[in-house]
Amino acid sequence: MKLVRYGKAGAEKPGVIDGDGKIRDLSGHVGDIAGAALAPASLKKLAKIDPASLPAVRGNPRIGPCVAGVGKFICIGLNYSDHAAETGATVPSEPIIFMKATSAIVGPNDDVLIPRGSKKTDWEVELGIVIGKKAKYVTEAEALDYVAGYCTINDVSERAFQAERQGQWTKGKSCDTFGPIGPWLVTRDEVKDPQNLKMWLTVNGKKRQDGSTRTMVYGAAFLVSYLSQFMSLQPGDIISTGTPPGVGLGMKPPKFLKAGDVVELGIEGLGNQRQQMKADA
C-alpha cells in the first residue's frame, strides 16, 4: 500500500493511493497514519480494503507528511562511502547518530524556509524507515519485521549551523521545514529490497544527486537493530538513513540554496518531492 495524508497543515486526513494514482479516503477505517495504525495487524487489515470501495478525494489537495505523531526523527550521518569522501570525512566504524527535531517535519511539496543568517543551506535525498512496532534489542535478522514501511526524505541541512557553530549537528538539521517526508508511506511488503533503490535530486532542473541505496555503508536492517540496542524504537519513529554524493557542500566550489531555488527529488517506488526555497520571515 501507499498510505498518504492529505489536507491543510495540522488537519490532514488519512488516505491510500489506488491503482490509478488517485487518493482514496481512509477516514472511515483509521484515525490517522500514526501509532497503532502502523502495527502489522492494522496494516494487514487496511490492505484487505478494496480502494475502489473508498470515497475518491476530489481535486488536488495538499499532501502532508506521510506519518503523524512522530516521536523520534533519527538520522544517520556519513552512511554512503562516496558521500563521506566528497565531504573529506572518513567512513565511521559505527553509525553516526543524531536527532532532527520533529518540528522540522513538513509535507513533501511544502516550501522550505531558509533560516535567518543562513549562508549554507544544503540538500540531501534520503531513504526513510518508518517503525511499525516497538523494537528493543532486536537482531539484524529480525529487524525488518519491525518496519512499517519506507518513504522519501529531504534531510535539509544548514552546514554552517551544523559544523561551524560548535556542539553537535542537531541545530544545523532541525530548522523549521527542514524535514520534508513523503509523499507516501510505502508499506514494507511493496519494497522487495530497500538496498536496491535508485535515488535522485535536482536543483533548478540540474541533476545534483544520482545514487542508489546499494552504496549505503550500514543497511536498513542493520540500522534498526543497531539503534534498538541503545533506545527502544516506537511506532511512527523515523530513521533517515543518509545521503549519496552530490550535496552542495561537496561541490567545488561548494554551492548552497537561496530563496527562489526549486529542489526536486525522489526514490524509486517511494514517490517524488518538490520544494521551493523561501527566506524565513
N, C-alpha and C positions, 0 to 999 in steps of 0.2 A: 504494500500500500504506500501511497504518497499522501501523508497527512499534512494538512495545511491549516493555518489560522488566518482569517481574513476580517477586514473591517477597520474602523478607526482605532488609532493607538489607545490602548487601555480598555477597549471594548470589543476585542476580536472574538470571533466565533470559530468553533472547530469545523473543519471540512475535510473532504477527501477528493483527490483528483480522479475523475473517471477515465475510461478508455479513450475518450476524445479530448482529454486535456482540460475538461471543464471542472469547475468546483461544484461539489455537491455538499449540502449542509448536513453536518453530523450532530447538530444541537439536540435532536431528539434521542440520541443514543449515548452521548458523553458530554460532560460539562465543559471540558477543555482538554487540550493536548498537554497534559501535565500529570505529575504524580502517579496515582494509582492507574490512570488511564494508559500508562506506558508499560504496565506489567504484562508479562506474557499471556496470561489468561484474558486480560482485557483486549489486547491486540488481536488475539485469536478470535474473540467474539466479534470485533469490528470487521475482521477480514471476511466473515461469513455474510456480511450485509451486501446485497446487490446494489452497487452505486446507482443504478438506474431507478431504484425504488426511493431514492432520496431526493428532496427538493433541489432543483437546479438553482444556482446562485446567478442572479442577473447582473449584467453589466461587467465592469472591470474594477472590482473593489481593490482597495489597498491590501497587499499581502503583509501580514505581520510576522514577527519572529515565529518560527515553526514550533517552538516549545515555550510554554508558560511556566511561571513559578520556578525558574532555575535557581537552585540552591548554591551550586558551585560552578564557576566557569574556570576550568583548569586548563592552562596552556603549557605546551612543551616547546622548549627553545632549542634551536640548532639541531633539529631532528632529521635534516637532509644533509648528507655529507657535502654535496655540491653547493648548497646554500652556506654552510659553515665556511667553506673555502672562499666564497666570494666576499664574505664579511671579514676575512682574516682571522677567523676563530678555528679552533680545533674541535673535532668531534668529541663530545663528552663521554667519559667512561660509564656514566649512568645518565638517565634523562634529566635535563634541566627543567624544573617545575616552577611555574609562577602563576599567580592568580590574576584574572581580569575581572574587574568589578562587574556585577550583574547589571548595574545601572547603565553600562555601556551598550546593552543589548537593544537592537532596533531591527526593523524589518529589512529584508534583502534589497529593497529598492528605495528605502528612505534616504534622505540627504545625510551626508556625513559632515559634521561641523569641525572645521579646523580650529583648534583651541587658541585662545589669546596667547600671543607670544610664540606661537609655533613657527619654526623655520624648517622642520624636518619631518613632516607628516608623510608616512610611507604606507605601502600596501602589502598584503600577504594573503594569498589564497591558501586555504587550509581545509583539510578533511576534519569534520566534526563528528565525534562519537557521542551519542545520547544514551545514558544509562537507563535501563528499564526496571531493574530490581536491585535491592541492596546488595552490594558487593563488599565483602570484607575478607581478607586473607584468601583470595581465590587464586587458583593455579592458572598458568597461561593456557593450559589445555581446555579449561572450562570457562575462560574469561568471556568469550563472545556470547555465551549463554546469558550473560547479564546485560547485554546491549539491546536496547530497543530498536535502534536504527542509526542512520548516518545523515549528515547534512553538509551543505556548503557554508563556509565561514570566511569572512574577510577579517583577519586579525590586524585591523588598522593600528598603526604604531607611530608615536612621536619619538624619533630617535634621540633628540637632544634630551627630552624629559627622561627617556629610558636609560641612557648611558652616560650623560654628562652632568646630571643633577644629583649625583650621589645616591647611595642606597640601592634598593632592588629595582627590578624592571617594571613593577606594577603601575607606577604613576605614568609611565610612558605608554601604557596599554589600556588604561581604564577611562580615558576621557569620554564624555557623553557621546554616543553614536559610534564609538569605536568597535562595536561588536555586531555587525550585521550577520544574522543567521537565517538560513532557509534558501530557497522558498519553501521547500518541503522537508519533512522528516520522512525519509525513505526507510521502511522497516527492514530489519536485518535479512529477512528471507528473500528480498529482492536484490541484495548486494552479494553476489556469489563470492567475490574476493575483494575485500577492502584494500588489499595490497596490489591491486592492478587497475587503478582508476586514473584516467587522464585528467589533468587539471590545467587551467589556463587563466590568464588575466591580461587585460589590455588597459592602457591609459590613453584617452582621447583617440581610440581606434588603433593604437600601436601596440603590438604584442610585447609584453614585458616578461610574463612568466609562461612557460610551456613545459610542464613537467608531468610526473606520474608518481603515485604513491608507491610505486615499486622501489623508489630510491630512499624511502624512509629508513632511518637507522634502526629505530625501535618501532615495530609494527603495532597495530591496534590491539591485538590480544596481549602482547607483552605489556603495553601501557596500562591497560585495565588491571591486569594482575599486579603490576608494579605499584601503581597508585594505591591499590587496595591493601597493600602492606602497611601503609602509613596513615590512611584515613578510610573510613567507610564511604563508599560511593552510593549515592541515593538516587531514586528515580527522578529523572529530569536534570541531573547533573550533566554538564557538557565538558568534553575533553577536546580541545583544539590541538591538533597533532603536529603542527609545524608546517613550514612552507618550503617549496622548492626554490631554486635560484631565480634571479630576475627582479629582486626588490630594488627600490630606488637607492638604498644605501650601498648596494654592491655595484652600481654603475660607475663608470669612470668618465667624467667626474660624477659624484652622486647627484641624483635628481629626485626632487620631492614634489608633493602635491601642493596645488594652490587653488584658491577659490575659482570656480568655473570648470575645473577639470572633471572629466567623467571617467569613472572606473567601472569596467565590466569584467565579470569573472564567472567561472563555472567549473563543475566537476562532473565527469561522465556519469550519467544516470541520476545525479543528485540535483540538477537544476542550476539555473544561472541567476546572477545578481547584477544590478546596475545602480550605481550611486553617483550623485553629483556632489562635488565638494562645495561647501559654503563656509564663509567666515562665521565663527560663533559671535554672537552679539556681546 
